[in-house]
Amino acid sequence: MVSMKNVVIVGASGMVGNILLKYCLDSNEIGKVTSIGRRKLGIDHPKLKQIVHKDFLNLSGIHPEFQNQDIAYFCIGVYTGAVTDEKFKEITVDYVKSIADVLKQNSPDVNFCLLSGAGADQTEKSKTSFARYKGMAENYLMSQNFGNLHLFRPG
C-alpha cells in the first residue's frame, strides 16, 4: 500500500505555485494539499485546505499547519523593483527563513523545494540584490540540513 503524501505550498496563487497546486491536486500520490498564502485561491477541492495568512514573519498562529508535511514548496516571490529593497529582502530571504524554521520544527524530514532564480549568488556578493538575496535564502536552507532540499532556478 502506497502512503499518500501531505504537501504544503506557500504561495500557490503565483504562476509557478498555481501550476504546482494543480499538479498536486490531480496526483494520486498526494492525499492532502495545504495552501498558505495572502489570499483565497478561488477554488475548492476535497484535498485542498486553504490558509489565508498575511504575516510570514509571524507564523505562531498556524504552526499546526506545518506538522506532518512530506513535501513543502516555497513559491512566494516579488518582482525586482515592485517593492523597496528592504521589502524585497524581507520577502526573498526572511520569509524563507521563517517558513524553513517552522517546517524544521514541525516536519523535520520534509522535502523542501525552493523556487529560487537564475543567477542566485551563494557567495552573497553580487551587486544585484535579486542574485544576492536568492543566494542568502539558498545558503540558509542548506545550513538547516533538511533531509532533502531542492533549489529550483528558473530563468
N, C-alpha and C positions, 0 to 999 in steps of 0.2 A: 504494500500500500504506500502510495506517494503522499507525503505530508504537504499540505497546502501552505504556501508561503504568505507571510504578512509583509506588506510593503508600506512604507511611508514616503510620500512625495511632498517636499517642501517647495512650493512654487509651481503648482500644477496648472495655473492659469496662463502661464507664459507659453511661448511657442514650443520649446522642447519639452517642458513639463506636461503640456497638454497631450503631446504625442505619446509620452511615456504613460500617462494616465490611461489613454485609450487602449494601448497595448496591454497594460496590466489588467484592466477590466475585462478584456477579451481572452486573457490567458487562462487555461485550465489549471495551471500550476500555482496560481495566486488565489488565495481564499479571501483576503481582506486587503483593501487599499485605504489608507488614511491619508487624506489630503489636508495639509496645513498651509493656509495662505491668508492673505489680507482680505479676500472677498470670496463670496459663494461662487461656485463654478457654473451654476445654472443647469446642472444635470443631476439626475437621480439614478442610482444603480444599486442593486442589492449588496454588492461587495463594497460599496463606497461609503466611507464615513468622512464627512467634511467638518473640519475645524476652522473657524474663522478666528484668526489671531493677528493682532496688529503690532505687538511689541516683541520682536525677535531677540531682543537683548534680555527680556524677562520672560522665561518660559515656565516659571514656577506653577502657574495655574493649569498647565497642560502636560506636566511630566508623565502622567499615566499613558498618554497617547504614544509615548516613545518606548513603552515596555513591550517586550516580546516581538520586536521587529526583526525580520530576517534580512531585509534589503531597505536601504534608505537612499533616496535620490534628492540631492540638493540642487535645485534649479532656479533659485532666486537670482536675479541679476538686474542690472540697470545699465542703460546706455551711457557711455562716457559723454560728459557734458550735459546730461539731463538733470543732474543734481550737482551740488557743490562737491569739491574734492573730499571734504570731511565726510559728507554723507555717502559718497561713493565708497570710501574706505570702510565705513561702518557696514554697508550692505555687503560688500565684497569679502571683507575679512572678519569683522566682528560677528556678523550673523552666522557665518560658517563655524566659528569657534563656539558660539553659544549652542548651536544645534549639535555639533560634534560632542560637546561636553555632556549634554543631557542624554544623547544616544549612548555614549560610552558608559554612563552611569546606569542606564536602564536596559540596554541591549548590547552588552559588550562584544558579542560575536557578530554584530551586524555587518553586512556587506555595504560599505559606504561608497556612494558614487557621487562625485562632484562634477557639475557642469562648470568647467574652468574656461579656458580660452586659448586660442593660438597665440603664441608669444609669451605665455606666462613665464616669468623670470624668477626661478628659485634662488638666484643669488640675491634677489631683492634690491638690486642696484640700478635697474632700468630707469631711464629718465621719464618714461611714460608711466603714469600712475596705474593704468589698466594692467600692464605687464607686472609691475612691482607688487600690486595688491593681490593679483591672482597667484603670484609666486608665494606671497606670505600665507595665503589661505592653504595652498598645497603643502607648504612646509609644516604648517601647524597640524594638518591632518596626518602627515607622515610621522610626526613626533608622537602621535597618540597611539600608534601601534594597533590599529584596527586589524582584525583577522584578515579582512580583505578590503583593500582600498583601491578604487578605480578613479582615475583622473581623466576626464574627457576634455579634449582641447579642440573643439570645432573651430574652423577658421574660414 
